[in-house]
Amino acid sequence: MITKFKADEFTAFTHLQINFSEGINILIGENGTGKTHVMKAIYSACCVSDKRLGRTFDDKLKAVFLPNTIGRLVHRKIGRASGKITIYREHDGKDGYISCTITTLGKADVIHKNWIADKKNESIFIPVKDMLANAPGFRALYSQKDISYEEVYPDIIDKAFLPIPRGKQDDKIAKLLTILQGAIDGRVIEKQEHFYLKNKNGELEFPLLAEGFRKLGLLYTLIHNGTLTKGSVLFWDEPEANLNPKLSRVLVQVLLELQRLGVQIFISTHDYILLKEFQLAATEKDKICYHALYRGEDMEIQCQTTDNFSSIFHNAIDETLASILDREISNEISAL
């Protein structure tokens, strides 16, 4: 379980610390406040603890953020400088951390404690752009050519191609798959690196499928092949993108159930409907934290963390909706 993120002079942050829930963590804030950067940094750290990866923290940071040099991840200022990020976690009752100090000259120093490889702690990053429709041949191309793709893209394709576990399917997992099948009207299958939606009408290629359905189809796939299971960590950048608001309720229902099964979840969102669905569907036993990133009077990025959506005092989404209502009322009054 990821417990804390700390950044000093790293990308958009000067000094920032965020404490996380073991359940669902929802990052909100205006563009440029670093929501995706927080998730990418933590995801990179999680990947280092995956024994199949064989990568260092600084290498993974560079591959995920894709700067010209790793020194570009240091917070912008005149002259030479250095930045540092530290990710903390709890595993098997032990506290651990991994830290990376980076200089503008491109040097990186990684230290860690109790940050060991553990196959059970699978990490998954779902980017905004759908990749299943682009999956055929992508892995071969990425491995052979120097193409400019953040490594979250080939990573998610690799996770989608993992085989389905043998044995009887857990009843709770079967329930989640049934919910998603109802939402997308079928189940997802893969043939020779091509994904299809299969139902009573046949098989529909993913490029012909609505992108919102593809998103839910990817979630279906990751649950079906056992990637999303107890102990794993899911990062999802703007899950509402290209998703009809009607399906937000289904998405929230599935994410809440995954949290109850022991999946730690991080999402960034700009969507009021998605936030309200969480507020309406969550029970007292669900563990949800809202992390509102904002720029203070000194223009440095700060964070308010609360388990009560209504108590967020820097909420750009609510503020925008209030502004729209004010303008609408003003227009109606002017027309009288």
FENBELGI-V239132 format. One record per pair of residues at least 4 apart in sequence whose C-alpha atoms are under 6 Angstrom apart, sorted by sequence separation. I is the first residue (numbers start at 0). J is the second residue. If there is no record, write none. Layout:
i = [I;I]
j = [J;J]
This chain:
i = [8;38;60;61;89;102;140;180;189;197;212;219;258;276;277;281;294;295;8;89;101;180;189;197;221;222;257;294;7;88;101;180;188;196;221;294;7;47;88;100;188;195;196;293;294;6;61;73;87;100;187;195;293;6;47;73;87;99;187;195;292;5;86;99;186;195;292;5;86;98;185;186;194;291;4;85;98;185;291;4;85;97;185;290;3;84;97;290;3;84;96;289;2;3;43;83;96;289;2;43;83;95;288;289;82;95;288;82;95;287;81;81;80;80;79;247;248;183;211;232;236;237;211;229;230;231;232;233;234;235;236;237;70;229;230;232;234;70;229;70;70;69;135;135;163;10;162;9;10;11;9;10;8;9;8;50;48;49;48;49;9;132;8;132;7;7;6;6;5;5;4;3;3;65;2;1;2;63;1;63;0;62;0;122;127;120;121;122;123;124;125;126;127;119;120;122;123;124;22;24;25;27;22;23;24;25;26;27;21;25;32;24;28;22;23;24;25;26;27;28;22;24;25;28;20]
j = [12;42;64;65;93;106;144;184;193;201;216;223;262;280;281;285;298;299;13;94;106;185;194;202;226;227;262;299;13;94;107;186;194;202;227;300;14;54;95;107;195;202;203;300;301;14;69;81;95;108;195;203;301;15;56;82;96;108;196;204;301;15;96;109;196;205;302;16;97;109;196;197;205;302;16;97;110;197;303;17;98;110;198;303;17;98;111;304;18;99;111;304;18;19;59;99;112;305;19;60;100;112;305;306;100;113;306;101;114;306;101;102;102;103;103;273;276;212;241;262;266;267;242;260;261;262;263;264;265;266;267;268;102;261;262;264;266;103;262;104;105;105;192;193;224;72;224;72;73;74;73;74;73;74;74;116;115;116;116;117;82;205;82;206;82;83;83;84;84;85;86;86;87;149;87;87;88;149;88;150;88;150;89;231;236;230;231;232;233;234;235;236;237;230;231;233;234;235;258;264;265;267;263;264;265;266;267;268;263;267;292;287;291;286;287;288;289;290;291;292;287;289;290;293;288]
